[in-house]
Amino acid sequence: MTDLLARLSSESDIHSVEAAEVGFSIIAKPERVADFSLMVRAALDCPDAPFVVFVTPIGSAQDAHYERAHVLPL
């Protein structure tokens, strides 16, 4: 879990990171939306994670692609 949180909170070739008053936001790089979406889905699928993730989808919910997520460590 901590590896995933560290990955989410660090800039990469997949996403950028913006600090927030509480937690942080991660924003997909346009050319890496599919990879970003996989990473975000992995975070969403962690029931015992030490964080909560709120997502901004692209298109319909069925597309399951995300452009942005806000991460709140617990």
Backbone hydrogen bonds, N-H to C=O, Kabsch-Sander energy under -0.5 kcal/mol:
donor,donor_aa,acceptor,acceptor_aa,energy
5,L,1,M,-2.4
6,A,2,T,-2.5
7,R,3,D,-2.4
8,L,4,L,-2.7
9,S,5,L,-2.2
10,S,6,A,-0.6
10,S,7,R,-0.7
12,S,15,H,-2.6
16,S,27,I,-2.4
18,E,25,S,-2.9
20,A,23,G,-1.6
24,F,71,V,-2.0
25,S,18,E,-2.9
26,I,69,A,-3.0
27,I,16,S,-2.3
28,A,67,E,-2.3
29,K,14,I,-2.5
32,R,29,K,-2.9
33,V,30,P,-0.8
36,F,32,R,-2.7
37,S,33,V,-2.7
38,L,34,A,-1.8
39,M,35,D,-2.1
40,V,36,F,-2.6
41,R,37,S,-2.6
42,A,38,L,-2.0
43,A,39,M,-1.7
44,L,40,V,-2.5
45,D,41,R,-1.8
46,C,43,A,-1.2
49,A,46,C,-1.5
52,V,72,L,-2.1
54,F,70,H,-2.5
56,T,68,R,-2.7
58,I,65,H,-3.0
59,G,57,P,-0.5
63,D,60,S,-1.1
64,A,60,S,-0.7
65,H,58,I,-0.6
67,E,56,T,-2.5
68,R,56,T,-1.0
69,A,26,I,-2.2
70,H,54,F,-3.1
71,V,24,F,-3.4
72,L,52,V,-2.9
72,L,70,H,-0.5
74,L,50,P,-3.0
